[in-house]
Amino acid sequence: MKTQTVDIGECTGRILSTAIFRSGGRKLMAKGHMLRAEDIRVLQLEGMREIWVAELDADEVHEDHAVCGVASEMACGAYEVQIVPGGRANLIATQNCCVLVDEDLLRQMNCTSGLVIATAMNFSLATSGQRIATVKSAPFAVARSDFEGSINMLRERGPIMQARPVQDSPIGVVYCDPANGDRARTMFEPIVRQKLEKFGVHSHIGVAVLESEDHVSRAIQYLMRSGVGIVLIASTTAPAGPDDAIGRAMIRTGCPIERYLAPVEPGHLLMLGYKDDIPVVSAPGCFRSLKQNVVDLLLPPMMSRYRISRWEVACMGHGGLLTP
């Protein structure tokens, strides 16, 4: 790329190397703008005779073309691309969605020269209109080899990010206690309501039962017949694992344990299982307060009908200390 001062009449098709401001201080044209014939006329009316411009070499790609190309290839789902002056493309959610990120591919892309990508956190909830990622280029231009290498990598291994729309299925909650299920409902329901409201869920189907294998399994079955998309189990005890009453009830329902124990504090006694595609989550202690815990991390992907694997739960250890 060559930069030089040239006569205003010879600037068409070249790139502004510096921003241009009107005499009152208002920006007229941004740095990196590709000059067109109509721009030249505007600059002449402003009394300009020479300006500082850049001209791309044959092996370079203009910054806007580079970021737009990567932004269009890097994601799927409910998003749109907005180009911003200065070699930037923003990805904007078009629906309430869960953001899923391939962190290994993101790191590899960010090792490529000329372009960098920043995203929202993996498993985070985004509302419609929220920026969920941005792509930024080096000033003015990107080497064609770097751009094409990035595009090829995305087409072979992508996407880096999914914007999975949140589904409307209701959430079911089993409130259970060894002596009186209504005690668990009284203790936990206000917290459950407030926790779900953070994610835009303003009602849920609650069932209060004794904490026994038989009662809990029948409650899970009832909620699934009611059409819920997620089952949460809020118990007053701290189960020891898959062999306790709740673990046995999940298995009896045809819901094998996908993962027991999470590297997250609070929430390490997590039990996660699936009945067909419906997640069933036991997280003792996580409904006693509104402090962030493992349930808050799992709700967005579960609400978007994403099946969380045992490996993905294991990966939550980095940053899993939620209460220092």
N, C-alpha and C positions, 0 to 999 in steps of 0.2 A: 504494500500500500504506500502510495506517495502522497505527501502533504505539501502544499505550496499556496502562495498567494497568487490569485489570477484575476483577470479582468472580469467584471460582473457579467459581461456578455458571453463568456466562455464557460459558465458554471453549470449549464444544464446537464443532468445526469451525474453530477459529482456530489460529494457528501460534505455537509458543513462540519468543519473541525471544531468550531466553537459555537455556543449559543449566540443568537443575535437579539438585542434588546432595542426597543424604541427609546426615543429620547427621554420619555417619562419614567423609564425603568421597567416597563412591561415587556415580557418576553414575546418576541415576534416569531422566532423559529428555534427549535431545539437542536442542540448538538447531535449529529448523526443523521439529520434529515436529508433525504435524497432530493436534490433540487430539481424542480420542473420548470417549464417555460413560464407558467403563471407566477411561480415564486420569484423568478428573476424580475418580472415586471413590478412586483410588490417591493422588492429591494431597491430597484431603481427609483421608485417613488419616494422611498425613504432617504434618497440622496446618496446611496452607496455606489462606489465605483469599483472597489476591489474587495474581495473577501478571502478568508483562509479556508481552503477546501482539501478534501482527500479524494483520491481516486483508487478504486479497487484494482488489484492485479487479477489476472485470469484465474489464478488458483485460490481466490478468496470468495466468500459468500457474504452478502450484506447481513448485518446484525439482525434486522427484522425478519428477513427470510429464514435465517438460522433458528432463531428462537421460536418462530411460528411453526417451522417444520418439526422441531423436537416436541413442542407442546402438543401438536396434533397426534404424534405417535406414542407419547409416553403414558397415556392414561386411557381408561375406558369408563363408561358409565355416564352418570348424570352431571356433566360439566360442559362449559363452553370456554373458548379461548378469547382473551382480550389482549390486543397488542397495545403496549404502552411505549411512548417515545423513549429513546435511549437504549434500545436493544433489550427490551424486556417483554415477556409474554406471561400473563397471569391466567391461571385456571380457576374458574369461578363455578361453584356448585349451582346447579339449576334446580335441585330438589334437596330436601333434608336427606342427608346420606351419611354413611360410615366411610371414612377414608382408610383404605388398606394400602400399605406400602411394602414393596419388595426392597428391604433395606440393603441387602447385598448388591442388587443391581443398581440401586441409587448411589451407593458408595463407588461402584466401578464407573458409572457415568460421570461422577464428579471428579474422577481422576483424569478425565479427558480434557485436553487443553481447549480453551476458547469458550466453553459453556459450563454453567453450573446450575443445579436444580435444588430448590428448597421446597419441602412439602410440610403439610400439617402432620401431626404425630400419627403413627400407625394406630388403628382402632379408634381414632377420635371421631366424635360426632360433629358434623358440619351442617349449618342451616343454609337454606336456599339464599343465594347471593353472597355467600362467604367465600373469600379467597382460600383455596386449599393447596395451591402450589404456585411457584413462580420460576420461570426460566430466564437467566440473565447471561448475556454474551459479553465477551471482551469488547472494548470500544470499537465501533464502526464495522468490524468484519471478523469472520472466523475462517480459519484455513479450510478449504474445501475438503481436504482429507479428513480433518477432525469432524466436520459436519457429517460427511457421508459415513464415517465410522460409527458415529453416534446413532444415526438413523438405522444402519444395518444391525447394530447391537439391539436396538429396541424392537426391530421387526423379528429378530431371531429369538430374543429372550423376554421381551416385554409382555404386558405393560409394567411400568414401574409402580403405577398407582391405579387403584380402582375407586370410583365414587359410587358405592352401592346404595341405591335408594332404600330408605327406611320403610318397612312394611307396616300395614295397619292392623295386623293381628293383635288381639288383646294379650295381656300378660296375666298369668295365673300365679297365685301365691298360696302355698300350703303353710298355715300357721300351726305349729305343733308343740306340745308340752307333755311330759310323761304323766301329769296329773289332770290337766284341764286345758284343752286346746284354746278356749276363749281367753285364757290368761296370756297365751302367746300373741293372740290377735290384739288384745288390749295393749301389750307392751310394744309391739312392732308396727302395727298398721299406720300410725301417724308418721313414723320414719319412712316406711315403704312408700307412702303417698308422696312425701316431699322428695324422696330420692328419685322416684319415677318422673315426677313433674320436671326435674332438671333435664330430662331427656324428652320432654314434650308429651309424656304419657299422663293423662289426667284421670284415668280410672283403671281399675284392675278387678279381676275376679278372685276373691279370697275365700278360702275354706279353712275352718278351724277344726283340728282333730287331735285325738290322743297320739302321742309319739310312740307308735307301735308299727311293726311291719305291716300288719293287716290294714290298719286305718290309713297310714300314709300311702300305701300302694293304691287303695281305693280312691283316695283324694286325687292322686296323680291321674288315675284313669278318668275320673269325673272331669277334671280340668281339660284333659285332651279331647274328650267327647264334646266339650263346650267350645272347642275351636281355638284354644289359645296357641300362640306361637312360641311361648317361653314359659317354663315352670320354674319358679323360685321356691325353695324350701327354707322357711324362717323358723328355726327351732330354738328353744330356750336352753338346750344343753349343747355341749361341745362334743360332737360325735368323735369316736376314736378312729373311724375309718369305714371302709366298705363293709365290714362285718357287723356294724351296729344296726339298729332298727331302720334307720333311714337308708343306709347302703343296701340292706337286704330288700327294702321296699322298692328301691329303684330297680334292682335286678329282677325282682318278682314281676314288675310291670313290663319287663322286656326292655329295660334301659341299662345296658351294661356300662360300667364306669370307664369313661374315656381317660380321665385323669384324676388321681387323688394326690393332694398337696400341690400348692402353687408357691413359687418363690416370690410371694407378695406379702407385705406386712402393712396393714392388717389384711387377713384373708387367707393365711397359709393352709387352713384346714379345708380348703375347697374340695368338693367332689363334683365333677362334671360328667354327665352322661348324655346319651341321645336315645330317644325313642323314635325310630325312623329319623326324621330330620328335625325333631323338636328337642331343643336342649333342656335338660333338667339340671338345676344348679342348687347344691347345698353349700351354704357358706356361713357356718355358725359364728355368731358374734358380729356379723356384718350389717345387721339390721338394728343394732342398739344405738347407733348415732349416725349423724349425717356426714361424718368424716369420710374422705375418699378411701375406698377399699377395693378389693378384687372385683366385687360386683359392678362397680362403676367402670372398670376397665373392660369387662366382658359384655355389658349391656349393648353398646353401640353395634358391634359386629353381630351379636345375636339378633338385634332388632332388624338388621338388614338381611337376615337369613343366611349369614355366612357360618359355615361349620368350622369352629375353632378346633384345631388339632392339639393333641397332647404336646407336640413339639412347640407349638406357638405359645402354649401356657408356660412351658419350660423356659422360653426365651424372655419371659417377662421379668426375670431376675435383674437384668440391667435396668435400673430405675424402679425396681419393685419395692424399694423401701419408701413407702408413701408417707410415713410419719417419722421423720428423723428423730 
